Amino acid sequence: MIQDKALHSSWPRKLRERQEKKLVQALAQQLQDGKRREREEKKRRREENMKRRLENERKAEVVQVIRNPLKLKRAKKKQLRRVEKRDTLALLQKAPVRTKAAME
């Protein structure tokens, strides 16, 4: 006589399968969290590097303050492309303007 397979599985087997399923899901979640953390860390490092690079470029710049705006009208197109507007208050405070009275 041939016995057919039961239509339902046994209770211990169901518990074991549930436990295995939970372990697999936990492992998958852990891997996803690791990848997400790595992406966030990479993004943060990239932003820090860009910020540091920009600061270093600003420090290395040679700046010449144009006090007479009429010079810009006489400048050629090629020169005007290189002119950038910046907040020069800090630069003006570092280097005070010399006058004849101050030199005497």
SULZIUR-V770632 format. One record per backbone hydrogen bond with DSSP energy under -0.5 kcal/mol. CO is the residue of the C=O (numbers start at 1). NH is the residue of the N-H. Records with the same first field share a line. If there is no record, write none. Layout:
# SULZIUR-V770632
CO: NH, NH
This chain:
# SULZIUR-V770632
10: 14
11: 15
12: 16
13: 17
14: 18
15: 19
16: 20
17: 21
18: 22
19: 23
20: 24
21: 25
22: 26
23: 27
24: 28
25: 29
26: 30
27: 31
28: 32
29: 33
30: 34
31: 35
32: 36
33: 37
34: 38
35: 39
36: 40
37: 41
38: 42
39: 43
40: 44
41: 45
42: 46
43: 47
44: 48
45: 49
46: 50
47: 51
48: 52
49: 53
50: 54
51: 55
52: 56
53: 57
54: 58
55: 59
56: 60
57: 61
58: 61
61: 63
65: 67
67: 69
68: 71
69: 72, 73
70: 74
71: 75
76: 80
77: 81
78: 82
79: 82, 83
80: 83
86: 88
88: 92
89: 93
90: 94
91: 95
94: 96
99: 103
100: 104
